[in-house]
Amino acid sequence: MSTTSDAAATPEQTPPVKDRPWVMRTYAGHSTAEASNALYRTNLAKGQTGLSVAFDLVTQTGYDPDSPMARGEVGKVGVPIPHLGEMRKLFDQIPVTEMNTSMTINAVAMWMLAMYQVVAEEQNPEMEPAEVAKLLAGTTQNDIIKEYLSRGTYVFPPEASLRLIADMIAYTVNYIPKWNPINICSYHLQEAGATPTQELAYALCTSIAVLDQVKNSGQVSDDDFEKVVGRISFFVNAGVRFIEETCKMRAFTELWDEITQERYGVQDPKMRRFRYGVQVNSLGLTEAQPENNVQRIVLEMLGVTLSKSARARAVQLPAWNEALGLPRPWDQQWSLRLQQVLAFESDLLEYEDIFEGSHVIEAKVAELKAGARAEMDRVQAMGGAMGAVDYMKSELVSSHARRRARIEANEEVIVGVNKFTTTEPSPLTANLDEAIMTADPQAEQAARASVEAWKAQRDETEVAEALAKVAEDAKGEVNLMPATLAAARAGATTGEWAATLREVFGEFRAPTGVSGAVGVAAAGAELTAVRDAVRTTGEELGGRLRLLVGKPGLDGHSNGAEQVAVRARDAGFEVIYQGIRLTPEQIVAAAVAEDVHCVGLSILSGSHMELVPAVLDGLKAAGMSDVPVIVGGIIPDSDGKALVDLGVAAVYTPKDFGLTEIMGGIVEVIRKANGLS
């Protein structure tokens, strides 16, 4: 057969037109601005198309590195940015007017945006500041309600926080039109236990609270309010049940379109579009058989990319070893390559919506929407998202407790954890100390020196005047963004700006959700046995066993501590849990005041080697060195052994998923400490 005639008979096929891929990011930042800058530039060179900045907890909660609250936290879960000089270093050789930058920052979002804008102005001295501002593209997370519910990096009370958010939204709509001034974040709601229905309802109620605040502030005209709605973005979580997650995203898209049209009268379909970025689920990543996390991440990515009508606009994936510690650059590259293979090797982007017309998908979407509408009605009846914070927090803790119970009962399978646990040695974790990255131990000292040097070269009078203007505007109704920009240009620090507003607005402690949470519905044999041991031991010691659950430092990831507190209560302990962000001194004082039998510390920020010894020393100074201390968190084996050598009675990590078993271990620790057989 002639190949020539075959070729002539076959018309040349036109290659399919592909959709543009989503923005590909890696959530990154650690140790110092210089180290983070080098990581960003390396990742951009590998094909990353946007930046996602992780700030350390000191920066997120509005402190400087030389604050007592910063002990052990500087540079651990992100990069410290205490002043404009460090922001310059962070974006050195990165043209910010050509970049799409996401900043995971909430309570101090206004301050970070101000410094980012000033850096952009400095990089483009030939342009007018107003023209530079129009070029900036990116997002500040700026969702304070989810901080109250799940993440804990809040600073100011609800009313003041909403005022800051509304001021930022009004400013960006008028002056930085390509900026997303808020990223309503349901990501941490799912990590805190939210079901898909709760994630939909609570995120959308938050958006209503924010939009109502902006509308009522009078800072944006009715004609421009559509622009406000058009700049609202969302940041969601995608779990491993990727069909359900696909339906959740379609439900989000449809509900947002309905709410913005019905409640706010937005007529332009483009302004009603549900715009979201995603980080797929980190809660489901396991320390046991961590190589399984790769396929989990891929399935989760599919849930937010397969559906064209509800596809994410930006995706960032965790690394396979995040349950072990800080990922290395190679681990982050692996996650970036997962995205690139899907976007550029597969044919995903060549087709219209592949779920259109599916009866299964449509039925599940309708079910999720109905459930979300009902839950939204409950929240709105309580006064909206701000008025229902206590209710929503309690519901999340209860939902998370139910999930934990299902896992422990093997009703929900986690491969490698509660089923299929037999495993071959993994070459990926053959040397655990090299399988993760360690934050620079000198980062705190370097950051302190940076603040000292910065203050030595600035004009103190100019700084004082700028901060006084911030305070004056905060006491009135003036938009705070101009005064904040002036303070950044004058050289004020992150801690000084936040302290100024703390003086005006005060601080806030969010509800823990523990007291109203529903724990284990029915005790099985294991929990019944632990209850008997708790009761018997209490009788031998002359009263009910008292357990103090403490979270030292700035770590706001309280899910684990809350679940320990709820299960300990179910087991018969008297539980003392005062919430997040306590100093070692405050924890010791509570242990003394409550005369506890055991102190349990939860730390996920990597600051365990600084904060745990401080608690041990404090208990010793208070004459309570005989009270056992247990520690839970993301703790490498070598650190765990070091803590035991220092006197810690037991160390628990994510692989210890059996809460009832942990309760039994606590009873044994108490008995041993008190010389009981």
C-alpha positions as CSV (number, residue, x, y, z in Angstrom):
1,M,0.0,0.0,0.0
2,S,1.4,3.4,-1.0
3,T,2.2,5.7,1.9
4,T,2.0,8.6,-0.4
5,S,-1.6,8.0,-1.3
6,D,-2.4,7.5,2.3
7,A,-1.0,10.8,3.2
8,A,-2.9,12.5,0.4
9,A,-6.1,11.0,1.5
10,T,-5.8,12.0,5.1
11,P,-6.5,15.7,5.8
12,E,-4.1,17.4,8.1
13,Q,-5.6,17.6,11.6
14,T,-5.6,21.0,13.4
15,P,-4.2,20.7,16.9
16,P,-6.8,21.3,19.5
17,V,-7.0,24.7,21.2
18,K,-6.1,24.3,24.8
19,D,-7.3,26.4,27.7
20,R,-4.7,28.5,29.5
21,P,-3.4,26.6,32.6
22,W,-4.1,27.8,36.1
23,V,-1.4,29.8,38.0
24,M,1.0,27.4,39.5
25,R,2.4,28.2,42.9
26,T,4.4,26.7,45.7
27,Y,3.6,27.9,49.2
28,A,7.1,28.9,50.4
29,G,9.1,31.0,52.8
30,H,11.4,30.2,55.7
31,S,14.3,31.3,57.9
32,T,15.2,34.7,56.3
33,A,14.2,37.0,53.5
34,E,17.4,36.2,51.6
35,A,16.9,32.5,51.8
36,S,13.3,32.8,50.8
37,N,14.2,35.1,47.9
38,A,16.6,32.5,46.6
39,L,14.0,29.8,46.8
40,Y,11.4,32.0,44.9
41,R,13.8,32.8,42.1
42,T,14.8,29.1,41.8
43,N,11.1,28.0,41.7
44,L,10.2,30.6,39.1
45,A,13.1,29.4,37.0
46,K,11.6,25.9,37.2
47,G,8.3,27.0,35.6
48,Q,6.3,28.2,38.6
49,T,4.0,31.0,37.4
50,G,3.2,32.8,40.6
51,L,4.4,33.4,44.1
52,S,2.8,32.3,47.4
53,V,4.5,33.8,50.4
54,A,4.4,32.1,53.7
55,F,5.1,34.5,56.6
56,D,6.3,33.2,60.0
57,L,4.0,33.3,62.9
58,V,5.7,36.3,64.5
59,T,4.9,38.4,61.4
60,Q,1.4,36.9,61.0
61,T,0.4,37.9,64.6
62,G,1.9,41.4,64.5
63,Y,5.1,41.1,66.5
64,D,8.8,41.9,65.9
65,P,11.5,39.3,66.3
66,D,12.7,40.9,69.5
67,S,9.3,40.5,71.2
68,P,9.1,38.0,74.1
69,M,6.2,36.4,72.2
70,A,8.6,35.6,69.3
71,R,10.7,33.2,71.3
72,G,11.4,30.1,69.2
73,E,9.0,31.1,66.4
74,V,11.1,33.3,64.1
75,G,11.5,31.9,60.6
76,K,9.9,28.5,61.5
77,V,6.8,28.2,59.4
78,G,7.5,31.1,57.0
79,V,9.7,34.2,56.5
80,P,10.0,37.0,59.1
81,I,9.2,40.4,57.6
82,P,9.5,43.0,60.4
83,H,10.1,46.1,58.3
84,L,10.4,47.5,54.8
85,G,14.1,46.5,54.5
86,E,13.3,42.9,54.8
87,M,10.4,43.2,52.2
88,R,13.0,44.7,49.8
89,K,15.2,41.6,50.3
90,L,12.3,39.2,49.9
91,F,11.6,40.5,46.3
92,D,15.2,41.4,45.3
93,Q,15.6,40.8,41.5
94,I,11.9,39.8,41.3
95,P,9.9,42.5,39.4
96,V,6.8,42.7,41.4
97,T,4.8,44.7,38.8
98,E,5.2,41.6,36.5
99,M,4.4,39.1,39.2
100,N,1.2,37.5,40.6
101,T,1.8,37.3,44.3
102,S,-0.4,35.6,46.9
103,M,0.4,36.6,50.5
104,T,-1.0,34.3,53.2
105,I,-1.6,37.0,55.7
106,N,-4.7,38.0,57.7
107,A,-4.6,40.2,60.8
108,V,-1.8,42.4,59.4
109,A,-2.7,42.1,55.7
110,M,-3.0,45.9,55.4
111,W,0.5,46.3,56.6
112,M,2.0,43.7,54.3
113,L,0.2,45.1,51.3
114,A,1.5,48.6,52.1
115,M,5.1,47.4,52.3
116,Y,4.7,45.4,49.0
117,Q,3.3,48.5,47.3
118,V,6.2,50.6,48.5
119,V,8.7,48.1,47.3
120,A,7.0,48.2,43.9
121,E,7.3,52.0,43.9
122,E,11.0,51.7,44.7
123,Q,11.6,49.2,41.9
124,N,10.0,51.6,39.4
125,P,11.3,55.1,40.4
126,E,10.6,56.5,36.9
127,M,6.8,55.9,37.3
128,E,4.2,57.7,39.4
129,P,3.2,55.7,42.5
130,A,-0.4,55.7,41.3
131,E,0.6,54.1,38.0
132,V,2.7,51.5,39.8
133,A,-0.2,50.6,42.0
134,K,-2.4,49.9,38.9
135,L,0.1,47.2,37.8
136,L,0.1,45.2,41.0
137,A,-1.6,41.8,40.7
138,G,-2.1,39.3,43.5
139,T,-4.0,38.4,46.6
140,T,-3.9,39.1,50.4
141,Q,-5.8,36.3,52.2
142,N,-7.2,38.8,54.8
143,D,-10.0,36.4,56.1
144,I,-10.2,37.0,59.8
145,I,-13.3,34.9,60.5
146,K,-11.6,31.7,59.6
147,E,-8.8,32.8,61.9
148,Y,-11.3,32.9,64.8
149,L,-12.6,29.5,63.7
150,S,-9.6,27.5,62.8
151,R,-6.1,29.0,62.3
152,G,-5.6,31.4,65.2
153,T,-3.5,34.2,63.7
154,Y,-6.0,36.8,64.6
155,V,-5.0,40.0,66.6
156,F,-7.9,42.4,66.8
157,P,-11.6,42.0,67.9
158,P,-14.2,41.3,65.2
159,E,-15.6,44.8,64.6
160,A,-12.1,46.3,64.3
161,S,-10.9,43.5,62.0
162,L,-13.9,43.9,59.7
163,R,-13.1,47.6,59.5
164,L,-9.5,46.9,58.4
165,I,-10.8,44.5,55.8
166,A,-13.4,47.0,54.5
167,D,-10.8,49.7,54.3
168,M,-8.4,47.5,52.3
169,I,-11.1,46.4,49.9
170,A,-12.2,50.0,49.3
171,Y,-8.6,51.2,48.8
172,T,-7.7,48.4,46.4
173,V,-10.9,48.7,44.3
174,N,-10.1,52.4,43.8
175,Y,-6.3,52.3,43.5
176,I,-5.0,48.7,42.9
177,P,-7.8,47.4,40.6
178,K,-6.0,44.1,39.8
179,W,-5.5,43.1,43.4
180,N,-7.7,40.6,45.3
181,P,-8.0,42.3,48.7
182,I,-9.5,39.3,50.4
183,N,-9.2,35.5,49.8
184,I,-12.1,34.1,51.8
185,C,-10.5,30.9,53.1
186,S,-12.3,27.7,53.6
187,Y,-9.1,25.7,53.5
188,H,-8.5,25.8,57.2
189,L,-12.2,25.1,57.9
190,Q,-11.8,21.7,56.3
191,E,-8.6,21.1,58.2
192,A,-10.5,21.9,61.4
193,G,-13.1,19.3,60.6
194,A,-15.7,21.0,58.3
195,T,-17.8,18.7,56.1
196,P,-18.3,19.9,52.5
197,T,-21.7,21.4,53.5
198,Q,-20.1,23.3,56.4
199,E,-17.2,24.5,54.3
200,L,-19.6,25.9,51.7
201,A,-21.9,27.5,54.3
202,Y,-19.4,29.1,56.6
203,A,-17.2,30.4,53.8
204,L,-20.2,32.0,52.0
205,C,-21.5,33.4,55.2
206,T,-18.1,35.0,55.7
207,S,-18.3,36.6,52.3
208,I,-21.7,38.0,53.1
209,A,-20.4,39.5,56.3
210,V,-17.5,41.1,54.4
211,L,-19.6,42.5,51.5
212,D,-22.2,43.9,53.9
213,Q,-19.5,45.6,55.9
214,V,-18.0,47.2,52.7
215,K,-21.5,48.3,51.5
216,N,-22.4,49.8,54.9
217,S,-19.0,51.6,55.2
218,G,-20.0,54.0,52.3
219,Q,-16.5,54.0,50.9
220,V,-17.5,52.5,47.5
221,S,-20.3,53.9,45.4
222,D,-23.2,51.8,44.3
223,D,-22.0,52.0,40.7
224,D,-18.6,50.5,41.8
225,F,-19.9,47.9,44.1
226,E,-20.0,45.3,41.3
227,K,-16.2,45.8,41.2
228,V,-15.9,44.9,44.9
229,V,-17.8,41.6,44.2
230,G,-15.6,41.0,41.2
231,R,-12.4,41.3,43.3
232,I,-13.6,38.9,46.0
233,S,-11.7,35.6,45.7
234,F,-11.7,32.3,47.6
235,F,-9.1,29.9,48.8
236,V,-10.4,26.4,49.2
237,N,-9.3,22.9,50.4
238,A,-9.6,19.8,48.3
239,G,-9.7,16.4,50.0
240,V,-9.1,13.0,48.7
241,R,-12.8,12.2,48.0
242,F,-12.3,13.9,44.6
243,I,-15.7,13.3,43.2
244,E,-17.3,14.9,46.2
245,E,-14.7,17.8,46.0
246,T,-15.6,18.3,42.3
247,C,-19.2,18.6,43.2
248,K,-18.4,20.9,46.1
249,M,-16.6,23.3,43.8
250,R,-19.5,23.3,41.3
251,A,-21.8,24.0,44.2
252,F,-19.6,26.9,45.3
253,T,-19.7,28.3,41.8
254,E,-23.5,28.1,41.5
255,L,-24.2,29.4,45.0
256,W,-21.9,32.4,44.6
257,D,-23.6,33.3,41.3
258,E,-27.0,33.1,43.0
259,I,-26.0,35.1,46.1
260,T,-24.3,37.9,44.3
261,Q,-27.2,38.3,41.9
262,E,-30.1,37.9,44.5
263,R,-28.5,39.7,47.5
264,Y,-26.4,42.3,45.8
265,G,-28.0,42.8,42.4
266,V,-24.8,42.1,40.4
267,Q,-25.8,41.9,36.8
268,D,-22.5,41.4,35.0
269,P,-21.9,37.6,34.9
270,K,-18.1,38.2,34.9
271,M,-18.4,40.0,38.2
272,R,-20.4,37.0,39.6
273,R,-17.8,34.5,38.6
274,F,-16.5,32.3,41.5
275,R,-12.8,32.9,41.5
276,Y,-10.7,30.7,43.6
277,G,-7.3,29.3,44.3
278,V,-6.6,26.1,46.1
279,Q,-4.1,24.3,48.3
280,V,-5.0,20.7,48.4
281,N,-5.6,19.0,51.7
282,S,-2.6,18.7,54.2
283,L,-4.8,17.3,57.0
284,G,-4.9,13.9,55.1
285,L,-1.1,13.7,54.7
286,T,0.3,10.9,56.9
287,E,3.5,10.4,58.7
288,A,3.1,6.7,58.3
289,Q,4.1,5.5,54.7
290,P,4.4,9.1,53.6
291,E,5.1,8.0,50.0
292,N,1.3,7.5,49.8
293,N,0.8,11.2,50.1
294,V,1.9,11.6,46.4
295,Q,-1.2,9.8,45.1
296,R,-3.4,11.6,47.6
297,I,-2.1,15.0,46.4
298,V,-2.8,14.0,42.7
299,L,-6.4,12.9,43.5
300,E,-7.0,16.1,45.4
301,M,-5.6,18.2,42.5
302,L,-8.0,16.4,40.1
303,G,-11.0,17.5,42.2
304,V,-10.3,21.2,41.4
305,T,-9.0,20.9,37.8
306,L,-11.2,18.3,36.0
307,S,-14.3,20.5,36.0
308,K,-13.9,23.3,33.5
309,S,-16.9,25.3,34.7
310,A,-15.5,25.3,38.3
311,R,-11.7,25.0,37.7
312,A,-9.3,26.7,40.1
313,R,-7.5,29.8,38.9
314,A,-4.4,29.0,41.0
315,V,-3.2,25.8,42.5
316,Q,-0.5,25.1,45.1
317,L,0.3,21.6,46.2
318,P,1.8,20.5,49.5
319,A,4.9,18.2,49.4
320,W,4.8,14.5,50.2
321,N,6.7,15.0,53.5
322,E,4.9,17.9,55.1
323,A,3.6,15.6,57.9
324,L,7.3,15.0,58.8
325,G,8.6,18.6,58.7
326,L,9.7,21.4,56.4
327,P,9.9,20.3,52.8
328,R,13.2,20.7,50.9
329,P,13.4,22.5,47.5
330,W,13.4,19.1,45.7
331,D,10.2,18.1,47.4
332,Q,8.6,21.4,46.3
333,Q,9.8,20.8,42.8
334,W,8.1,17.3,42.8
335,S,4.8,19.0,43.7
336,L,5.3,21.6,40.9
337,R,6.0,18.8,38.4
338,L,2.7,17.1,39.3
339,Q,0.9,20.2,38.2
340,Q,2.9,20.6,35.0
341,V,2.4,17.0,33.9
342,L,-1.4,17.4,34.3
343,A,-1.5,20.7,32.5
344,F,1.0,20.1,29.7
345,E,1.2,16.4,29.1
346,S,-2.5,15.4,29.6
347,D,-5.4,16.4,27.3
348,L,-7.4,17.9,30.2
349,L,-7.3,21.4,28.9
350,E,-8.5,20.5,25.4
351,Y,-12.2,19.8,26.3
352,E,-15.3,21.5,27.4
353,D,-16.8,20.6,30.8
354,I,-16.7,16.8,31.0
355,F,-19.3,16.7,33.8
356,E,-22.0,18.7,32.0
357,G,-25.1,16.6,31.8
358,S,-24.0,14.0,34.4
359,H,-27.0,13.0,36.5
360,V,-24.7,11.7,39.3
361,I,-22.8,15.0,39.5
362,E,-25.9,17.2,39.2
363,A,-27.7,15.2,42.0
364,K,-24.7,15.6,44.4
365,V,-24.3,19.3,43.6
366,A,-28.0,19.8,44.4
367,E,-27.7,17.9,47.6
368,L,-24.7,20.0,48.7
369,K,-26.4,23.2,47.8
370,A,-29.5,22.4,49.8
371,G,-27.5,21.5,52.8
372,A,-25.3,24.6,52.6
373,R,-28.4,26.8,52.2
374,A,-30.0,25.3,55.3
375,E,-26.8,25.8,57.3
376,M,-26.3,29.4,56.0
377,D,-29.9,30.2,57.2
378,R,-29.0,29.0,60.7
379,V,-25.9,31.1,60.7
380,Q,-27.6,34.2,59.3
381,A,-30.4,33.8,62.0
382,M,-27.7,34.1,64.6
383,G,-26.6,37.5,63.3
384,G,-24.4,36.3,60.5
385,A,-20.9,34.9,60.5
386,M,-19.6,37.3,63.3
387,G,-22.5,36.6,65.5
388,A,-22.3,32.8,65.0
389,V,-18.5,32.4,65.6
390,D,-19.1,30.4,68.8
391,Y,-21.7,28.1,67.1
392,M,-19.5,27.5,64.0
393,K,-16.4,26.8,66.1
394,S,-18.3,24.2,68.3
395,E,-19.7,22.6,65.2
396,L,-16.2,22.2,63.6
397,V,-14.7,20.7,66.7
398,S,-17.6,18.2,66.9
399,S,-17.4,17.3,63.2
400,H,-13.6,16.7,63.6
401,A,-14.2,14.6,66.7
402,R,-16.7,12.4,64.7
403,R,-14.1,12.0,61.9
404,R,-11.4,11.0,64.4
405,A,-13.7,8.5,65.9
406,R,-14.5,6.9,62.5
407,I,-10.8,6.6,61.8
408,E,-10.1,5.0,65.2
409,A,-13.0,2.6,64.6
410,N,-11.6,1.7,61.1
411,E,-14.9,2.9,59.6
412,E,-12.9,5.4,57.6
413,V,-9.8,3.8,56.0
414,I,-6.5,5.7,55.9
415,V,-4.1,3.5,53.9
416,G,-0.9,2.8,55.9
417,V,-2.4,4.2,59.1
418,N,-5.4,2.0,60.1
419,K,-5.3,-0.5,57.2
420,F,-2.6,-2.0,55.0
421,T,0.1,-1.0,57.6
422,T,2.6,-3.7,56.6
423,T,5.3,-1.9,54.7
424,E,8.7,-2.2,53.1
425,P,11.4,0.2,54.3
426,S,11.1,3.4,52.3
427,P,14.3,4.9,50.6
428,L,12.6,8.3,50.9
429,T,12.7,8.2,54.7
430,A,15.8,6.0,55.2
431,N,17.4,9.0,56.8
432,L,14.6,11.1,58.4
433,D,17.0,13.9,59.5
434,E,17.8,14.4,55.8
435,A,14.2,13.8,54.5
436,I,13.1,17.3,55.7
437,M,14.7,20.7,55.8
438,T,15.6,22.5,59.0
439,A,15.0,26.2,59.5
440,D,18.2,28.1,60.0
441,P,18.8,28.1,63.8
442,Q,20.4,31.5,63.4
443,A,17.3,33.1,61.8
444,E,16.0,34.5,65.1
445,Q,19.3,36.1,65.9
446,A,19.6,37.5,62.4
447,A,16.1,38.9,62.5
448,R,16.7,40.6,65.9
449,A,19.9,42.1,64.5
450,S,18.0,43.3,61.4
451,V,15.4,45.2,63.5
452,E,18.2,46.8,65.6
453,A,20.1,48.0,62.6
454,W,16.9,49.2,60.9
455,K,15.9,51.3,63.9
456,A,19.4,52.7,64.2
457,Q,19.3,54.3,60.7
458,R,15.7,55.6,60.5
459,D,14.3,59.0,61.5
460,E,12.6,58.3,64.9
461,T,10.6,61.6,64.8
462,E,9.2,60.7,61.4
463,V,8.3,57.2,62.6
464,A,6.6,58.5,65.7
465,E,4.5,61.1,63.7
466,A,3.5,58.4,61.2
467,L,2.4,56.0,63.9
468,A,0.5,58.8,65.7
469,K,-1.4,59.4,62.5
470,V,-2.3,55.7,62.3
471,A,-3.7,55.9,65.8
472,E,-5.6,59.1,65.0
473,D,-7.2,57.6,61.9
474,A,-8.0,54.3,63.7
475,K,-10.0,56.3,66.3
476,G,-12.0,57.9,63.6
477,E,-13.6,56.6,60.4
478,V,-10.9,57.5,57.9
479,N,-9.6,54.8,55.6
480,L,-6.4,53.4,57.4
481,M,-4.5,52.5,54.2
482,P,-3.0,56.0,53.5
483,A,-1.7,56.3,57.1
484,T,-0.4,52.7,56.9
485,L,1.5,53.5,53.7
486,A,3.1,56.5,55.3
487,A,4.2,54.5,58.3
488,A,5.8,51.9,56.0
489,R,7.6,54.6,54.1
490,A,8.8,56.2,57.4
491,G,10.3,52.9,58.5
492,A,7.9,51.7,61.2
493,T,8.1,48.0,62.0
494,T,5.4,45.3,61.8
495,G,5.3,45.1,65.6
496,E,5.0,48.9,66.0
497,W,2.2,49.2,63.5
498,A,0.3,46.3,65.1
499,A,1.0,47.6,68.7
500,T,-0.4,51.0,67.7
501,L,-3.6,49.4,66.6
502,R,-3.7,47.1,69.6
503,E,-3.7,50.3,71.8
504,V,-6.8,51.6,69.9
505,F,-8.7,48.4,69.1
506,G,-7.6,46.0,71.9
507,E,-7.0,42.3,71.5
508,F,-9.2,39.3,71.2
509,R,-9.3,35.6,72.3
510,A,-11.5,33.4,70.1
511,P,-13.7,30.6,71.5
512,T,-12.1,27.2,71.8
513,G,-15.2,25.3,70.8
514,V,-14.3,22.5,73.3
515,S,-17.0,23.1,75.9
516,G,-19.9,22.8,73.5
517,A,-18.4,20.1,71.3
518,V,-19.9,16.6,71.2
519,G,-17.2,13.9,71.5
520,V,-17.5,10.1,71.3
521,A,-21.2,9.2,71.1
522,A,-20.9,5.7,72.5
523,A,-17.9,4.4,74.5
524,G,-16.5,1.1,73.2
525,A,-14.5,-1.4,75.3
526,E,-11.2,0.6,74.9
527,L,-12.6,3.9,76.1
528,T,-14.5,2.2,78.9
529,A,-11.3,0.6,80.1
530,V,-9.5,4.0,80.0
531,R,-12.4,5.6,81.9
532,D,-12.1,3.0,84.6
533,A,-8.3,3.6,84.9
534,V,-8.9,7.4,85.1
535,R,-11.5,7.0,87.8
536,T,-9.4,4.5,89.8
537,T,-6.2,6.5,89.6
538,G,-8.1,9.7,90.7
539,E,-9.5,7.8,93.7
540,E,-6.0,6.7,94.6
541,L,-4.7,10.3,94.4
542,G,-7.7,11.7,96.3
543,G,-9.7,13.4,93.5
544,R,-10.5,13.6,89.8
545,L,-7.5,13.6,87.5
546,R,-6.8,17.0,86.0
547,L,-5.1,17.4,82.6
548,L,-3.8,20.8,81.4
549,V,-3.7,21.0,77.6
550,G,-1.5,23.9,76.6
551,K,-0.4,25.5,73.4
552,P,2.7,27.6,74.0
553,G,4.0,30.0,71.5
554,L,2.2,31.5,68.5
555,D,1.1,28.3,66.8
556,G,-2.6,28.7,66.1
557,H,-3.2,25.2,64.6
558,S,-5.4,24.1,67.6
559,N,-7.2,21.1,66.0
560,G,-5.1,18.5,67.6
561,A,-5.2,20.2,71.0
562,E,-8.9,20.5,70.8
563,Q,-9.4,16.9,69.9
564,V,-7.1,15.8,72.8
565,A,-9.2,18.0,75.2
566,V,-12.5,16.6,74.0
567,R,-11.4,13.0,74.2
568,A,-9.8,13.5,77.6
569,R,-13.1,14.9,78.8
570,D,-14.8,11.8,77.3
571,A,-12.3,9.7,79.2
572,G,-13.2,11.2,82.5
573,F,-10.4,13.8,83.0
574,E,-11.1,17.3,84.3
575,V,-9.6,19.3,81.4
576,I,-8.1,22.7,81.6
577,Y,-7.7,24.2,78.1
578,Q,-7.4,27.9,77.7
579,G,-6.9,28.1,74.0
580,I,-3.9,29.2,71.8
581,R,-1.0,31.6,72.0
582,L,0.1,31.2,75.7
583,T,3.6,31.9,77.0
584,P,5.4,29.1,78.9
585,E,5.0,31.3,82.0
586,Q,1.2,31.4,81.6
587,I,1.0,27.6,81.2
588,V,3.1,27.1,84.3
589,A,0.9,29.5,86.2
590,A,-2.2,27.6,85.1
591,A,-0.7,24.3,86.1
592,V,0.1,25.7,89.6
593,A,-3.3,27.3,90.0
594,E,-5.3,24.2,88.9
595,D,-2.9,21.8,90.7
596,V,-2.9,19.5,87.7
597,H,-1.7,15.9,87.5
598,C,-0.3,16.2,84.0
599,V,0.6,18.9,81.5
600,G,0.1,18.2,77.8
601,L,1.8,20.6,75.2
602,S,0.8,20.8,71.6
603,I,3.2,22.5,69.2
604,L,3.1,22.2,65.4
605,S,5.3,25.2,64.5
606,G,8.6,23.5,65.0
607,S,9.4,25.6,68.2
608,H,9.3,22.6,70.5
609,M,13.0,22.6,71.3
610,E,12.7,26.2,72.6
611,L,9.3,26.2,74.3
612,V,9.1,22.8,75.9
613,P,12.3,23.3,78.0
614,A,11.0,26.7,79.1
615,V,7.8,25.0,80.5
616,L,9.9,22.3,82.2
617,D,12.2,24.9,83.8
618,G,9.1,26.9,84.9
619,L,7.5,23.9,86.5
620,K,10.8,23.1,88.3
621,A,11.0,26.7,89.6
622,A,7.4,26.5,90.8
623,G,8.1,23.3,92.8
624,M,6.2,21.1,90.4
625,S,8.9,19.1,88.7
626,D,7.1,15.9,89.7
627,V,4.2,16.8,87.4
628,P,4.7,14.9,84.1
629,V,4.8,16.7,80.8
630,I,3.8,15.1,77.5
631,V,4.3,16.7,74.1
632,G,2.5,16.3,70.8
633,G,3.3,17.8,67.4
634,I,5.3,17.4,64.2
635,I,8.5,16.4,66.0
636,P,11.4,14.6,64.3
637,D,12.6,11.4,66.1
638,S,15.9,13.0,67.0
639,D,14.1,15.9,68.7
640,G,11.7,13.5,70.4
641,K,14.6,11.7,71.9
642,A,16.2,14.9,73.0
643,L,12.9,16.0,74.7
644,V,12.7,12.7,76.6
645,D,16.3,13.2,77.8
646,L,15.3,16.6,79.1
647,G,12.5,15.1,81.2
648,V,9.5,14.9,78.9
649,A,7.4,11.8,79.9
650,A,6.1,11.0,76.4
651,V,6.2,12.4,72.8
652,Y,3.3,11.9,70.4
653,T,3.4,12.6,66.6
654,P,0.8,12.4,63.8
655,K,1.5,8.6,63.5
656,D,-0.1,8.2,67.0
657,F,-3.7,8.7,65.7
658,G,-5.4,6.7,68.4
659,L,-6.7,9.3,70.9
660,T,-8.1,6.8,73.3
661,E,-4.8,4.9,73.3
662,I,-3.1,8.2,74.1
663,M,-5.5,8.8,77.0
664,G,-4.4,5.4,78.3
665,G,-0.8,6.4,78.0
666,I,-1.5,9.6,80.0
667,V,-3.0,7.6,82.8
668,E,0.1,5.4,82.9
669,V,2.4,8.5,82.9
670,I,0.5,9.9,85.9
671,R,0.6,6.6,87.8
672,K,4.4,6.3,87.2
673,A,5.0,9.8,88.3
674,N,3.1,9.2,91.5
675,G,4.6,5.8,92.3
676,L,1.5,3.8,91.7
677,S,1.9,0.3,90.5
